[in-house]
Amino acid sequence: MEICPLRVEDALGWLKGNERHYKSDAEPVFAIGLKMNGDLVGCAVVGERNKEAELCHIYSVGEYLGYTTLYGSVWRCAKAMGYKKMIL
């Protein structure tokens, strides 16, 4: 598995095609993807609400440690961007 950058539009499109329960009213800021053998198998979208990072949505198609890998990666990205807190 490897983490890859995604455009927010691409991540939202992938989520709509793979996960029915995508709903968040936070403004999307960035997205990351999870690839396995070149195929996208998961992604996470992080938004901003009241100057804090908020995990808008996260989904993996069942890869072992997919969610854990995505959680860790979005938090490291948010910290690098200057956020001090993330709402899950």
C-alpha positions as CSV (number, residue, x, y, z in Angstrom):
1,M,0.0,0.0,0.0
2,E,1.1,3.5,-0.7
3,I,-0.3,7.0,0.1
4,C,-0.8,9.3,-2.9
5,P,-2.0,12.8,-3.3
6,L,-5.5,13.4,-4.7
7,R,-7.4,16.4,-5.9
8,V,-10.4,17.0,-3.7
9,E,-12.7,16.6,-6.8
10,D,-11.2,13.2,-7.6
11,A,-11.6,12.0,-4.0
12,L,-15.2,13.2,-3.8
13,G,-16.0,11.4,-7.1
14,W,-14.4,8.2,-5.9
15,L,-16.3,8.4,-2.6
16,K,-19.6,8.9,-4.4
17,G,-19.0,5.9,-6.5
18,N,-17.9,3.6,-3.6
19,E,-19.6,4.8,-0.5
20,R,-23.2,5.8,-0.2
21,H,-23.1,7.7,3.1
22,Y,-20.9,10.6,2.2
23,K,-22.2,13.7,3.9
24,S,-20.3,16.7,5.4
25,D,-20.9,20.4,5.3
26,A,-17.3,21.3,6.1
27,E,-15.4,23.0,3.3
28,P,-12.9,20.5,1.8
29,V,-9.2,21.5,2.0
30,F,-7.2,18.5,0.9
31,A,-7.5,14.8,0.1
32,I,-5.2,11.8,0.1
33,G,-5.6,8.4,-1.5
34,L,-4.4,4.9,-0.8
35,K,-3.2,2.7,-3.7
36,M,-2.6,-1.0,-3.9
37,N,-0.9,-2.3,-7.0
38,G,-1.7,0.9,-8.8
39,D,-5.4,0.9,-8.0
40,L,-7.1,3.4,-5.7
41,V,-8.5,1.4,-2.8
42,G,-9.2,4.2,-0.3
43,C,-9.2,7.9,0.3
44,A,-9.8,10.6,3.0
45,V,-11.1,14.1,2.6
46,V,-10.2,16.7,5.2
47,G,-12.1,20.0,5.5
48,E,-12.0,23.0,7.8
49,R,-14.5,24.2,10.3
50,N,-13.9,27.1,12.7
51,K,-10.1,27.1,11.9
52,E,-9.8,23.4,12.9
53,A,-9.2,20.5,10.6
54,E,-12.2,18.1,10.3
55,L,-12.1,14.7,8.8
56,C,-15.0,14.9,6.4
57,H,-14.9,11.4,5.2
58,I,-12.6,8.3,5.1
59,Y,-13.3,5.1,3.3
60,S,-11.3,2.0,2.3
61,V,-12.5,-1.0,0.3
62,G,-11.3,-3.4,3.0
63,E,-7.5,-3.4,2.7
64,Y,-5.7,-4.5,5.8
65,L,-4.7,-1.4,7.8
66,G,-6.2,0.9,5.2
67,Y,-8.1,3.1,7.6
68,T,-5.2,3.2,10.0
69,T,-2.8,4.3,7.2
70,L,-5.2,7.0,6.1
71,Y,-5.9,8.3,9.6
72,G,-2.2,8.7,10.3
73,S,-1.5,10.3,7.0
74,V,-4.2,12.9,7.2
75,W,-3.1,13.9,10.7
76,R,0.5,14.3,9.6
77,C,-0.6,16.4,6.6
78,A,-2.9,18.6,8.8
79,K,-0.1,19.2,11.3
80,A,2.3,20.1,8.5
81,M,-0.3,22.7,7.3
82,G,-0.4,24.2,10.8
83,Y,-3.5,22.7,12.3
84,K,-3.3,22.0,16.0
85,K,-6.5,19.9,16.3
86,M,-8.5,17.5,14.1
87,I,-12.2,16.8,14.6
88,L,-13.0,13.2,13.7
